[in-house]
Each structure stands twice: as C-alpha cells, then as structure tokens.
C-alpha cells in the first residue's frame, strides 16, 4: 500500500468562466453523532419454536470473498418460558429458491443452551457460489424430529424479498451484533483520495458500546467493497483488542490503496468478523460511503468543500493575480478557508501546484500570515499560493490544485489533492488605493494599516533613485513585528521598476508605526508623474546557515495580497532648518557658525541642533546618511559632509564619520581645505545651508535649505 508517494483527495474541478461543476466523490461530513439515527439489523422474520419461545432471523448479508461469496445471519432466540432450551434440538438451513441446499455452520460451536427468561444471539456463516444473489435465498428454521421425513420438521420458512436491503445509508448508523457484543457503527466522515496510480480512501469510523457492560471489540476486518465486487482491505490502528465501557465511543481512522483502474463510484464500507482463528469470516454490515454535495455557480467567491483526516473544511478562491517580480512573473491565488461546522478545526497546512496549459506543472509556496493554529466554528482564515513563471510565458489555461501533505506509514509523506480550480488564463486586476487612504492588512497577529507618506527623487550621476516612505500602523492590541513588504514601481504604460524594501524588524507597540523606505533605480529624466507603487506581503525562504556566516540567507520568493497605491507628488524641500522630518527622527538646527583660517586654507562649519525621536515609530535607517552642504551660489562653491543617523553605537562628534545624536547637541564638521576660496572673503555675502537625505551612497535628495550670511554665528528661529 506504500507503492505510491503522491496521493490526493479526489479532484473537484470547475472553471472560473462558468463551466459546469462536477459532483465530487469525496465525503461530506455526516450529521453530528448525537443526531445520527442508529438502525437495528434488518429483520427477515420471526419463527415460533415452541410456546413462549421465538426465534428472529436478522442481518442476512452476502459479501464476495476470493473465489466465492460468504453469507452470514443472526438467529436471536428469546426464551420467555420457565425452562431451559437446548438449541441442539433446532437448526437453520439455507436454500436457494430453486431448491439448492447451502451449507451453514455456527460461528461459535459452543453455543447450545438458552436459559429460561433470556435472549441469546447465535451467528451462522457459510459460503455461496458467485452467481447466487441475496434475493435468491430462503431461510428455514427446523427442529430435529426422527419421526419426520429427513428427520426434521420445518418450523418456519422465510423467503428473502426482492426489496430486502441490508446496506446502511450514509446518513445513518447501524447496530452491529456479534455474539453478545453489540456496538453502534457510524461513518462520521469519508474522503476518497486520488493520485496518478491509486485512490486513497480515508474514513473516520466511530464505534460506540451500546450495551451495559464493558466490551472488547472482536477481530473486525474492514474493507472497501467496490461496485464490481472487488474487496480492498482498510488499514486501521488500535482497533484490535480495544475496550469500550458502556455508552462510550472511540473513533478510528481507516485508509487503503486502490488501483486507479477501479471504478470509483458505488463504494461501500464492509465490516467482517474473523472467526475460528481466521479460518472463517462472518459478514456483519455494509455502509454506503457519503458523497459531498457541491453548490453550482461561478467559482470566484463561492465556497466548496474538502475533507481530510482532521475534518470538513470549506474553501473559496477570491482572486488570481499575475504580477512581475525580478525578470519573472508571480502567479498568486488568494483563498479563504472557512469552518462551517460546530467544532474547532486545526488550521490545515496546505500546498499545491499550478498546471499551465494542461502540461507544465509548477509547485507553489503557501503562506498563512495569520497567527492562528485553528479555525473556530464560523471562522475564516486566508491563505495564498504563489509560484513563478517566465514573464514571456503565455498562459492560455491554468489549473490550481490545492493539496495537503499527510503522513503515510512510517515517516513517508504523500500529497493529497483537495480541490482543483481551472481558469482560461484570465487574471484579476489588483485593488487600487490612494496614498493617504491606503488599505488594511487583516491577518490575525498582523492587523495594520498601510499608507504612503511621501515620495522623493534621489539624484545620482547616471541614474536616479525613486524613494517612497510606506507607513505600517500597528492595529493589534499587542506588540507585533510588522509584516514584511515587497513589490515594485509601475508606470501607466506597464513599465516596471523592481523595488527594494527596507523592512523594519523591531517590534511595534499598539498604535506604533513602522516607516519602510522603498527604493528603485530609474533612468534619468523618467516621467514619474503618474507612477504607482505596488505593495504586497512578502513571502521569504531562509536557506540553511553556513559555517562561515552562522546565519541563514533569506530569499524573497514572492508577495501576496498586492495593492496598487497612487503616489503623491514629489515632496519639495522645506524652507528653513527647523523641524526637518527624518522619520523616525526630527531635526532642528538652532545655531550656525562658519569660519575661515587663512593660514591653513580651511573653511569650517559648526552648528547646534536638536534631534528628537518618536519612540512609537521605527525605521531601518542603518545605512542612511544626512548630508550637510555649504553652497555659495554666486561663486559656485559647495562643501559637504555626511553624518550618520543615531545607532546603537554612535560615533562621537568631530570626526568625518560622526553620527547625529539624540537630544540637544553641538557639532563641528571636519573642515574643508581650499586655497582659492579662502581669499574670497571680501566678496562673499550669503550661502545656503542645504540638508540632504541619502538612503544609499551616490544618491541624495534635498529636504531642507536656508539662506545664511557668511562668517556670522547666527541663532536660528
């Protein structure tokens, strides 16, 4: 049964463009155990043995077995007399309606005497030819009488009617009686899986002790009986020798492997009791396997049912997107899983594959960004399935097969197909939002609001750098690590510029904000008037760490739940050096002084400043720099120095690599040496003190400027 590696739950195929839906031969959960009607064994009829003694013939069942058929029935003797009855005076014979006598034997040869005022079940088993049908049979209850012909007298004759049906419907349970053991069998759930070579039934069977004493379960053998009378054994653990106290029940998981060539419709669960040390078999019960009922209609937004060993789930496809990433495209499926039952279900770990143009398979990466491990009754959760394709690849039709890994025997895993969605290569447009309204992430544990604060163009020598500030506001009631983002810039004509996201790894307090700097290199003179930023939730994989680094390497696999954000106009630099926004910092320059030393040809700048930080705002500014520039427009001279933003180990003031520090501080930048500029003192009047922001070397943007007189120690308002 372990000859196959990939098994799957029978495919539910349907089309997004409105093709008809097929019925699904996998299970729909039966009604809750408390509402299932448990039927008694089917009674064929009653025969009077003597005054106050009746015999009931029930549970006549025929099943295939090797080269013939096996038959079983139960004779229940109710002795209401005041004397003991010896059953050796009686017997049961089985005939065909054409008169052929068939062989029967007692399952328990020790059965004999029936005490007064008691009821005893006596089981009979036998074999039949393959051509004999159950409705061909006649049961005769006889008494041995040596004065009668053939030494027996027929007390009652019961002919099996054409309407006789011992098979239990999927909506009901059945009392299974063998000897003095009475148990209620209910097929709680059944799933018929499918792979390229095999079907794999998965059945949840509940057995309840219906009696008033503790029982040990007989050596039940369980099979799948197909429409063509083929029998396949079901594997079950912990059933043999299991004990059940009165009115208690236990659930068992049954599995099997059935060749794909077998017709999958009309399957039944067969229950057989092994007797006489396995030499004989007693058929006990047959159950129709339940089938799912699938709603008809369009695929998108409609729920469909799938089952696994954990329970019954509902799943719907919300949308499919095709979006660029690097030099490829992402195919993204957005799905919702719902629990419409009455009990909490474990969150299923799903995977899947795309089948492109009926021939090319691509495995998917699954992401569940909710911090949940279960789905409560009436609850839902979202998942995304993502894969990559060449951006030049034309998709004429596409199927998504949602799968789940399940363990088979040992430690092996197998893939079960749960549901299949089919499209004609048409993808959904992504949602468009404005920068100031943004959108919300609703994933449990990551609930937040996404907006764009501004965009700026950082100029470089040969290319420019477009930078947007994306804000993530924590709307959870606990600290969170903000959802990592990924995406790209896109022009109206479809031109795509891959973007780098400086995601924040620090925890955000409730109501706190992460500022994510998003950048992309663009050609000089690119028209960015109507450019949009597409933002999604990043999916990453971490490779194993190396002995050299000791750390794993994180790789971007893709992104999900993308939104296209219309960006604001480019931010203009502010006039004045007060309250300069350096999110998450705010810089104010309060005093500026310039000097010239003629003896060593030096020009120097020192200033006092106040740097504040918002403790509820976090940003990844590790490599960001602030550039201070003195620019004399009349003489076209400019001098600049870089300062780092505060870090865990800031450098003290006065050096080239100095960092700004939180609080009120003063700093003297490293002087500039220029032997020509120092002799212009007589003609110098004013200069601009410019403040630039740099997210990476070689690219800067002017964010603030103020005109100041040369060689004056000036306090700024």
Secondary structure, DSSP 4 states (H G I P E B T S, - for coil): --S-S---BPP-EEETT-PPPPPB-SPPPPSPGGGPEEEPPPEEEEEEEETTEEEEEEEEEEEEETTEEEEEEEEEEEE-SSS-EEGGGEEEEEEETTS-EE-EEESSTT--EE-TTEEEEEEEEEEE-TT--GGGEEEEEEEE-TTSGGGEEEEEEEEPPTT---EEPTTEEEEEEETTEEEEEEEEEEEEEE-SSEEEEEEEEEEEE-SSS-EE---EEEEEE-TT--EEEPEESS-TT-EE-TT-EEEEEEE--EETTS--SS-EEEEEEEETTTTEEEEEEEEEPP-B-PPPS-STT--EEEEETTEEEEEEEEEEEEEEETTEEEEEEEEEEE--SSS-EEPP-EEEEEEETTTEEEE-EEE--S--SEE-TT-EEEEEEEEEEETT---S-EEEEEEEEEE-STT-EEEEEEEEEEESS--PPPEEEETTT-EEE--TT--EEEEEEEEEEEB-SSEEEEEEEEEEEE-SSS-EEPPPEEEEEE-TTS-EEE-EEE---SEE-TT-EEEEEEEEEEETT---TT-EEEEEEEEEEEPPPPTTT-SPPEEEEEEEEEEEEEPPPPPPPEESSSSEEETTEEEEEEEEEEEEETTTTEEEEEEEEEEEE-TTEEE--TT-EEEEEEEETTTTEEEEEEEEPP-TTPPPTTSTT-B--SEEEEEEPPPEE-TTGGGGTTT--EEEEEEEEEEETTEEEEEEEEEEETT--EE--
